[in-house]
């Protein structure tokens, strides 16, 4: 019985990182940039990631130009992982 508890605990601990990784969306910058402008607007990102809040977008938009560059997008994605 103790062995079963140890195995169960080990599996539970091992599953946590997988669950956390699965929570982050798999988003492709080039596909989101439908205008092929090299920038992503809030509307473009919300079209593929509806959970995005205005506050999240504003925080990701480091230069406050109303769009996300590839660098800003990559930095934002790291916050989701």
Biopython code that builds the backbone (N, CA, C, O; Angstrom):
import numpy as np
from Bio.PDB.StructureBuilder import StructureBuilder

atoms = [
    (1, "UNK", "N", (0.815, -1.191, 0.000)),
    (1, "UNK", "CA", (0.000, 0.000, 0.000)),
    (1, "UNK", "C", (0.866, 1.266, 0.000)),
    (1, "UNK", "O", (0.548, 2.234, -0.690)),
    (2, "UNK", "N", (1.968, 1.260, 0.777)),
    (2, "UNK", "CA", (2.855, 2.417, 0.801)),
    (2, "UNK", "C", (3.496, 2.638, -0.564)),
    (2, "UNK", "O", (3.706, 3.776, -0.984)),
    (3, "UNK", "N", (3.804, 1.540, -1.253)),
    (3, "UNK", "CA", (4.395, 1.660, -2.590)),
    (3, "UNK", "C", (3.424, 2.335, -3.543)),
    (3, "UNK", "O", (3.823, 3.169, -4.356)),
    (4, "UNK", "N", (2.168, 1.982, -3.446)),
    (4, "UNK", "CA", (1.150, 2.580, -4.298)),
    (4, "UNK", "C", (1.038, 4.085, -4.029)),
    (4, "UNK", "O", (0.888, 4.872, -4.963)),
    (5, "UNK", "N", (1.111, 4.478, -2.773)),
    (5, "UNK", "CA", (1.061, 5.897, -2.427)),
    (5, "UNK", "C", (2.279, 6.638, -2.970)),
    (5, "UNK", "O", (2.151, 7.754, -3.474)),
    (6, "UNK", "N", (3.453, 6.028, -2.871)),
    (6, "UNK", "CA", (4.669, 6.654, -3.381)),
    (6, "UNK", "C", (4.606, 6.827, -4.891)),
    (6, "UNK", "O", (4.985, 7.869, -5.425)),
    (7, "UNK", "N", (4.127, 5.801, -5.568)),
    (7, "UNK", "CA", (4.009, 5.866, -7.030)),
    (7, "UNK", "C", (2.996, 6.938, -7.423)),
    (7, "UNK", "O", (3.237, 7.713, -8.349)),
    (8, "UNK", "N", (1.878, 6.982, -6.732)),
    (8, "UNK", "CA", (0.850, 7.982, -7.025)),
    (8, "UNK", "C", (1.386, 9.392, -6.813)),
    (8, "UNK", "O", (1.143, 10.283, -7.627)),
    (9, "UNK", "N", (2.110, 9.590, -5.724)),
    (9, "UNK", "CA", (2.686, 10.906, -5.439)),
    (9, "UNK", "C", (3.699, 11.297, -6.510)),
    (9, "UNK", "O", (3.723, 12.446, -6.949)),
    (10, "UNK", "N", (4.526, 10.362, -6.927)),
    (10, "UNK", "CA", (5.534, 10.636, -7.951)),
    (10, "UNK", "C", (4.874, 11.009, -9.277)),
    (10, "UNK", "O", (5.331, 11.927, -9.959)),
    (11, "UNK", "N", (3.818, 10.315, -9.644)),
    (11, "UNK", "CA", (3.110, 10.618, -10.885)),
    (11, "UNK", "C", (2.452, 11.989, -10.820)),
    (11, "UNK", "O", (2.457, 12.734, -11.800)),
    (12, "UNK", "N", (1.893, 12.315, -9.681)),
    (12, "UNK", "CA", (1.255, 13.614, -9.514)),
    (12, "UNK", "C", (2.277, 14.742, -9.646)),
    (12, "UNK", "O", (2.017, 15.742, -10.314)),
    (13, "UNK", "N", (3.414, 14.585, -9.024)),
    (13, "UNK", "CA", (4.469, 15.596, -9.095)),
    (13, "UNK", "C", (4.994, 15.724, -10.521)),
    (13, "UNK", "O", (5.248, 16.833, -10.991)),
    (14, "UNK", "N", (5.154, 14.617, -11.200)),
    (14, "UNK", "CA", (5.663, 14.635, -12.571)),
    (14, "UNK", "C", (4.669, 15.283, -13.529)),
    (14, "UNK", "O", (5.074, 15.861, -14.537)),
    (15, "UNK", "N", (3.389, 15.196, -13.233)),
    (15, "UNK", "CA", (2.361, 15.729, -14.123)),
    (15, "UNK", "C", (2.222, 17.244, -14.020)),
    (15, "UNK", "O", (1.723, 17.866, -14.957)),
    (16, "UNK", "N", (2.636, 17.846, -12.941)),
    (16, "UNK", "CA", (2.457, 19.281, -12.743)),
    (16, "UNK", "C", (3.131, 20.109, -13.829)),
    (16, "UNK", "O", (2.471, 20.983, -14.390)),
    (17, "UNK", "N", (4.401, 19.893, -14.164)),
    (17, "UNK", "CA", (5.009, 20.707, -15.222)),
    (17, "UNK", "C", (4.329, 20.526, -16.577)),
    (17, "UNK", "O", (4.233, 21.483, -17.345)),
    (18, "UNK", "N", (3.866, 19.343, -16.878)),
    (18, "UNK", "CA", (3.178, 19.096, -18.143)),
    (18, "UNK", "C", (1.883, 19.886, -18.182)),
    (18, "UNK", "O", (1.553, 20.482, -19.207)),
    (19, "UNK", "N", (1.153, 19.899, -17.090)),
    (19, "UNK", "CA", (-0.092, 20.646, -17.019)),
    (19, "UNK", "C", (0.167, 22.139, -17.176)),
    (19, "UNK", "O", (-0.572, 22.820, -17.888)),
    (20, "UNK", "N", (1.188, 22.652, -16.534)),
    (20, "UNK", "CA", (1.507, 24.072, -16.640)),
    (20, "UNK", "C", (1.883, 24.442, -18.065)),
    (20, "UNK", "O", (1.482, 25.499, -18.554)),
    (21, "UNK", "N", (2.643, 23.593, -18.736)),
    (21, "UNK", "CA", (3.042, 23.854, -20.111)),
    (21, "UNK", "C", (1.830, 23.817, -21.033)),
    (21, "UNK", "O", (1.716, 24.633, -21.948)),
    (22, "UNK", "N", (0.932, 22.879, -20.794)),
    (22, "UNK", "CA", (-0.244, 22.739, -21.645)),
    (22, "UNK", "C", (-1.159, 23.956, -21.546)),
    (22, "UNK", "O", (-1.931, 24.218, -22.468)),
    (23, "UNK", "N", (-1.087, 24.700, -20.447)),
    (23, "UNK", "CA", (-1.944, 25.861, -20.264)),
    (23, "UNK", "C", (-1.543, 27.017, -21.180)),
    (23, "UNK", "O", (-2.385, 27.851, -21.513)),
    (24, "UNK", "N", (-0.295, 27.084, -21.588)),
    (24, "UNK", "CA", (0.170, 28.148, -22.471)),
    (24, "UNK", "C", (-0.272, 27.843, -23.902)),
    (24, "UNK", "O", (-0.078, 26.728, -24.386)),
    (25, "UNK", "N", (-0.862, 28.822, -24.575)),
    (25, "UNK", "CA", (-1.321, 28.568, -25.939)),
    (25, "UNK", "C", (-0.153, 28.453, -26.913)),
    (25, "UNK", "O", (0.898, 29.063, -26.719)),
    (26, "UNK", "N", (-0.352, 27.675, -27.943)),
    (26, "UNK", "CA", (0.650, 27.559, -29.006)),
    (26, "UNK", "C", (0.261, 28.570, -30.083)),
    (26, "UNK", "O", (-0.641, 28.319, -30.882)),
    (27, "UNK", "N", (0.933, 29.693, -30.099)),
    (27, "UNK", "CA", (0.602, 30.763, -31.026)),
    (27, "UNK", "C", (1.769, 31.021, -31.968)),
    (27, "UNK", "O", (2.925, 31.048, -31.546)),
    (28, "UNK", "N", (1.459, 31.207, -33.239)),
    (28, "UNK", "CA", (2.469, 31.443, -34.269)),
    (28, "UNK", "C", (2.385, 32.907, -34.718)),
    (28, "UNK", "O", (1.392, 33.325, -35.314)),
    (29, "UNK", "N", (3.424, 33.671, -34.428)),
    (29, "UNK", "CA", (3.451, 35.107, -34.722)),
    (29, "UNK", "C", (3.111, 35.390, -36.184)),
    (29, "UNK", "O", (2.289, 36.257, -36.479)),
    (30, "UNK", "N", (3.739, 34.664, -37.085)),
    (30, "UNK", "CA", (3.537, 34.917, -38.518)),
    (30, "UNK", "C", (2.088, 34.682, -38.940)),
    (30, "UNK", "O", (1.571, 35.393, -39.802)),
    (31, "UNK", "N", (1.436, 33.699, -38.345)),
    (31, "UNK", "CA", (0.036, 33.423, -38.690)),
    (31, "UNK", "C", (-0.907, 34.459, -38.087)),
    (31, "UNK", "O", (-1.938, 34.783, -38.676)),
    (32, "UNK", "N", (-0.554, 34.977, -36.915)),
    (32, "UNK", "CA", (-1.396, 35.988, -36.266)),
    (32, "UNK", "C", (-1.319, 37.309, -37.022)),
    (32, "UNK", "O", (-2.316, 38.024, -37.121)),
    (33, "UNK", "N", (-0.152, 37.637, -37.553)),
    (33, "UNK", "CA", (0.059, 38.874, -38.310)),
    (33, "UNK", "C", (-0.552, 38.718, -39.701)),
    (33, "UNK", "O", (0.161, 38.581, -40.696)),
    (34, "UNK", "N", (-1.876, 38.741, -39.752)),
    (34, "UNK", "CA", (-2.582, 38.491, -41.012)),
    (34, "UNK", "C", (-2.343, 39.589, -42.045)),
    (34, "UNK", "O", (-2.461, 39.338, -43.244)),
    (35, "UNK", "N", (-2.012, 40.790, -41.605)),
    (35, "UNK", "CA", (-1.732, 41.891, -42.531)),
    (35, "UNK", "C", (-0.298, 41.844, -43.049)),
    (35, "UNK", "O", (0.069, 42.600, -43.949)),
    (36, "UNK", "N", (0.512, 40.951, -42.475)),
    (36, "UNK", "CA", (1.929, 40.812, -42.848)),
    (36, "UNK", "C", (2.672, 42.145, -42.718)),
    (36, "UNK", "O", (3.497, 42.506, -43.557)),
    (37, "UNK", "N", (2.350, 42.862, -41.637)),
    (37, "UNK", "CA", (2.953, 44.171, -41.387)),
    (37, "UNK", "C", (4.189, 44.093, -40.500)),
    (37, "UNK", "O", (4.913, 45.075, -40.343)),
    (38, "UNK", "N", (4.423, 42.923, -39.925)),
    (38, "UNK", "CA", (5.534, 42.787, -38.993)),
    (38, "UNK", "C", (5.155, 43.185, -37.581)),
    (38, "UNK", "O", (6.000, 43.203, -36.686)),
    (39, "UNK", "N", (3.893, 43.503, -37.383)),
    (39, "UNK", "CA", (3.360, 43.884, -36.072)),
    (39, "UNK", "C", (2.027, 43.165, -35.868)),
    (39, "UNK", "O", (1.319, 42.861, -36.828)),
    (40, "UNK", "N", (1.698, 42.899, -34.604)),
    (40, "UNK", "CA", (0.416, 42.279, -34.275)),
    (40, "UNK", "C", (-0.425, 43.290, -33.508)),
    (40, "UNK", "O", (0.028, 43.873, -32.523)),
    (41, "UNK", "N", (-1.650, 43.489, -33.972)),
    (41, "UNK", "CA", (-2.567, 44.372, -33.260)),
    (41, "UNK", "C", (-3.292, 43.579, -32.178)),
    (41, "UNK", "O", (-3.283, 42.348, -32.174)),
    (42, "UNK", "N", (-3.915, 44.308, -31.269)),
    (42, "UNK", "CA", (-4.680, 43.645, -30.210)),
    (42, "UNK", "C", (-5.817, 42.822, -30.812)),
    (42, "UNK", "O", (-6.088, 41.714, -30.348)),
    (43, "UNK", "N", (-6.480, 43.346, -31.830)),
    (43, "UNK", "CA", (-7.581, 42.625, -32.475)),
    (43, "UNK", "C", (-7.093, 41.325, -33.116)),
    (43, "UNK", "O", (-7.763, 40.297, -33.018)),
    (44, "UNK", "N", (-5.929, 41.366, -33.771)),
    (44, "UNK", "CA", (-5.382, 40.155, -34.389)),
    (44, "UNK", "C", (-5.083, 39.098, -33.330)),
    (44, "UNK", "O", (-5.374, 37.918, -33.527)),
    (45, "UNK", "N", (-4.505, 39.517, -32.216)),
    (45, "UNK", "CA", (-4.158, 38.559, -31.169)),
    (45, "UNK", "C", (-5.408, 38.014, -30.492)),
    (45, "UNK", "O", (-5.472, 36.825, -30.179)),
    (46, "UNK", "N", (-6.399, 38.866, -30.262)),
    (46, "UNK", "CA", (-7.647, 38.409, -29.638)),
    (46, "UNK", "C", (-8.405, 37.438, -30.543)),
    (46, "UNK", "O", (-9.157, 36.596, -30.052)),
    (47, "UNK", "N", (-8.217, 37.548, -31.843)),
    (47, "UNK", "CA", (-8.891, 36.639, -32.773)),
    (47, "UNK", "C", (-8.452, 35.194, -32.562)),
    (47, "UNK", "O", (-9.236, 34.267, -32.768)),
    (48, "UNK", "N", (-7.202, 35.001, -32.152)),
    (48, "UNK", "CA", (-6.692, 33.641, -31.937)),
    (48, "UNK", "C", (-6.536, 33.303, -30.461)),
    (48, "UNK", "O", (-6.390, 32.134, -30.101)),
    (49, "UNK", "N", (-6.566, 34.321, -29.604)),
    (49, "UNK", "CA", (-6.426, 34.121, -28.155)),
    (49, "UNK", "C", (-7.460, 34.998, -27.446)),
    (49, "UNK", "O", (-7.124, 36.045, -26.893)),
    (50, "UNK", "N", (-8.735, 34.554, -27.470)),
    (50, "UNK", "CA", (-9.820, 35.374, -26.920)),
    (50, "UNK", "C", (-9.706, 35.669, -25.422)),
    (50, "UNK", "O", (-10.355, 36.590, -24.928)),
    (51, "UNK", "N", (-8.899, 34.908, -24.702)),
    (51, "UNK", "CA", (-8.732, 35.144, -23.262)),
    (51, "UNK", "C", (-7.876, 36.380, -22.973)),
    (51, "UNK", "O", (-7.795, 36.821, -21.827)),
    (52, "UNK", "N", (-7.250, 36.933, -23.988)),
    (52, "UNK", "CA", (-6.382, 38.096, -23.819)),
    (52, "UNK", "C", (-7.174, 39.270, -23.248)),
    (52, "UNK", "O", (-8.245, 39.612, -23.748)),
    (53, "UNK", "N", (-6.639, 39.874, -22.206)),
    (53, "UNK", "CA", (-7.271, 41.064, -21.635)),
    (53, "UNK", "C", (-6.565, 42.311, -22.167)),
    (53, "UNK", "O", (-5.435, 42.247, -22.650)),
    (54, "UNK", "N", (-7.252, 43.434, -22.066)),
    (54, "UNK", "CA", (-6.642, 44.699, -22.492)),
    (54, "UNK", "C", (-5.375, 44.973, -21.689)),
    (54, "UNK", "O", (-4.377, 45.450, -22.229)),
    (55, "UNK", "N", (-5.425, 44.665, -20.395)),
    (55, "UNK", "CA", (-4.272, 44.895, -19.525)),
    (55, "UNK", "C", (-3.077, 44.034, -19.944)),
    (55, "UNK", "O", (-1.941, 44.509, -19.946)),
    (56, "UNK", "N", (-3.332, 42.770, -20.298)),
    (56, "UNK", "CA", (-2.245, 41.893, -20.752)),
    (56, "UNK", "C", (-1.586, 42.470, -22.000)),
    (56, "UNK", "O", (-0.360, 42.501, -22.111)),
    (57, "UNK", "N", (-2.410, 42.924, -22.932)),
    (57, "UNK", "CA", (-1.853, 43.473, -24.168)),
    (57, "UNK", "C", (-1.028, 44.723, -23.879)),
    (57, "UNK", "O", (0.067, 44.885, -24.418)),
    (58, "UNK", "N", (-1.551, 45.606, -23.028)),
    (58, "UNK", "CA", (-0.822, 46.836, -22.696)),
    (58, "UNK", "C", (0.519, 46.528, -22.042)),
    (58, "UNK", "O", (1.512, 47.200, -22.319)),
    (59, "UNK", "N", (0.556, 45.518, -21.179)),
    (59, "UNK", "CA", (1.816, 45.140, -20.533)),
    (59, "UNK", "C", (2.796, 44.553, -21.544)),
    (59, "UNK", "O", (4.002, 44.782, -21.449)),
    (60, "UNK", "N", (2.280, 43.797, -22.508)),
    (60, "UNK", "CA", (3.139, 43.183, -23.524)),
    (60, "UNK", "C", (3.694, 44.226, -24.493)),
    (60, "UNK", "O", (4.793, 44.064, -25.024)),
    (61, "UNK", "N", (2.940, 45.286, -24.718)),
    (61, "UNK", "CA", (3.326, 46.346, -25.655)),
    (61, "UNK", "C", (4.332, 47.283, -24.984)),
    (61, "UNK", "O", (3.979, 48.374, -24.534)),
    (62, "UNK", "N", (5.574, 46.843, -24.927)),
    (62, "UNK", "CA", (6.621, 47.550, -24.176)),
    (62, "UNK", "C", (6.879, 48.973, -24.675)),
    (62, "UNK", "O", (7.179, 49.861, -23.877)),
    (63, "UNK", "N", (6.766, 49.195, -25.981)),
    (63, "UNK", "CA", (7.041, 50.539, -26.507)),
    (63, "UNK", "C", (5.768, 51.383, -26.655)),
    (63, "UNK", "O", (5.822, 52.513, -27.140)),
    (64, "UNK", "N", (4.634, 50.834, -26.241)),
    (64, "UNK", "CA", (3.347, 51.547, -26.198)),
    (64, "UNK", "C", (2.929, 52.130, -27.552)),
    (64, "UNK", "O", (2.382, 53.230, -27.625)),
    (65, "UNK", "N", (3.198, 51.367, -28.625)),
    (65, "UNK", "CA", (2.783, 51.843, -29.946)),
    (65, "UNK", "C", (1.465, 51.213, -30.402)),
    (65, "UNK", "O", (1.017, 51.456, -31.523)),
    (66, "UNK", "N", (0.844, 50.408, -29.539)),
    (66, "UNK", "CA", (-0.440, 49.803, -29.868)),
    (66, "UNK", "C", (-0.337, 48.502, -30.642)),
    (66, "UNK", "O", (-1.354, 47.927, -31.030)),
    (67, "UNK", "N", (0.879, 48.033, -30.870)),
    (67, "UNK", "CA", (1.099, 46.767, -31.567)),
    (67, "UNK", "C", (2.206, 45.993, -30.860)),
    (67, "UNK", "O", (2.945, 46.543, -30.043)),
    (68, "UNK", "N", (2.307, 44.704, -31.191)),
    (68, "UNK", "CA", (3.384, 43.883, -30.644)),
    (68, "UNK", "C", (4.370, 43.517, -31.744)),
    (68, "UNK", "O", (3.994, 42.969, -32.780)),
    (69, "UNK", "N", (5.624, 43.828, -31.502)),
    (69, "UNK", "CA", (6.690, 43.369, -32.394)),
    (69, "UNK", "C", (6.949, 41.898, -32.076)),
    (69, "UNK", "O", (6.407, 41.367, -31.106)),
    (70, "UNK", "N", (7.759, 41.254, -32.872)),
    (70, "UNK", "CA", (8.108, 39.853, -32.611)),
    (70, "UNK", "C", (8.801, 39.732, -31.258)),
    (70, "UNK", "O", (8.547, 38.778, -30.522)),
    (71, "UNK", "N", (9.658, 40.667, -30.923)),
    (71, "UNK", "CA", (10.368, 40.650, -29.642)),
    (71, "UNK", "C", (9.392, 40.781, -28.478)),
    (71, "UNK", "O", (9.489, 40.044, -27.497)),
    (72, "UNK", "N", (8.457, 41.715, -28.584)),
    (72, "UNK", "CA", (7.455, 41.900, -27.529)),
    (72, "UNK", "C", (6.572, 40.659, -27.401)),
    (72, "UNK", "O", (6.253, 40.227, -26.293)),
    (73, "UNK", "N", (6.183, 40.095, -28.536)),
    (73, "UNK", "CA", (5.343, 38.897, -28.539)),
    (73, "UNK", "C", (6.065, 37.731, -27.869)),
    (73, "UNK", "O", (5.482, 37.032, -27.040)),
    (74, "UNK", "N", (7.326, 37.522, -28.224)),
    (74, "UNK", "CA", (8.099, 36.425, -27.631)),
    (74, "UNK", "C", (8.235, 36.599, -26.121)),
    (74, "UNK", "O", (8.135, 35.628, -25.371)),
    (75, "UNK", "N", (8.459, 37.822, -25.678)),
    (75, "UNK", "CA", (8.570, 38.092, -24.239)),
    (75, "UNK", "C", (7.240, 37.813, -23.546)),
    (75, "UNK", "O", (7.219, 37.253, -22.449)),
    (76, "UNK", "N", (6.140, 38.194, -24.170)),
    (76, "UNK", "CA", (4.811, 37.944, -23.606)),
    (76, "UNK", "C", (4.534, 36.448, -23.520)),
    (76, "UNK", "O", (3.998, 35.971, -22.520)),
    (77, "UNK", "N", (4.895, 35.711, -24.558)),
    (77, "UNK", "CA", (4.670, 34.259, -24.554)),
    (77, "UNK", "C", (5.399, 33.592, -23.388)),
    (77, "UNK", "O", (4.884, 32.639, -22.804)),
    (78, "UNK", "N", (6.579, 34.077, -23.048)),
    (78, "UNK", "CA", (7.329, 33.499, -21.925)),
    (78, "UNK", "C", (6.591, 33.692, -20.608)),
    (78, "UNK", "O", (6.750, 32.886, -19.692)),
    (79, "UNK", "N", (5.788, 34.745, -20.497)),
    (79, "UNK", "CA", (5.041, 34.972, -19.259)),
    (79, "UNK", "C", (3.887, 33.990, -19.120)),
    (79, "UNK", "O", (3.372, 33.793, -18.019)),
    (80, "UNK", "N", (3.476, 33.376, -20.218)),
    (80, "UNK", "CA", (2.360, 32.428, -20.188)),
    (80, "UNK", "C", (2.799, 31.018, -19.835)),
    (80, "UNK", "O", (1.986, 30.203, -19.397)),
    (81, "UNK", "N", (4.062, 30.729, -20.019)),
    (81, "UNK", "CA", (4.553, 29.362, -19.787)),
    (81, "UNK", "C", (4.705, 29.048, -18.316)),
    (81, "UNK", "O", (5.108, 27.941, -17.960)),
]
sb = StructureBuilder()
sb.init_structure("model")
sb.init_model(0)
sb.init_chain("A")
sb.init_seg("    ")
for serial, (resi, resn, name, xyz) in enumerate(atoms, 1):
    if name == "N":
        sb.init_residue(resn, " ", resi, " ")
    sb.init_atom(name, np.array(xyz, "f"), 0.0, 1.0, " ", f" {name:<3s}", serial, name[0])
structure = sb.get_structure()
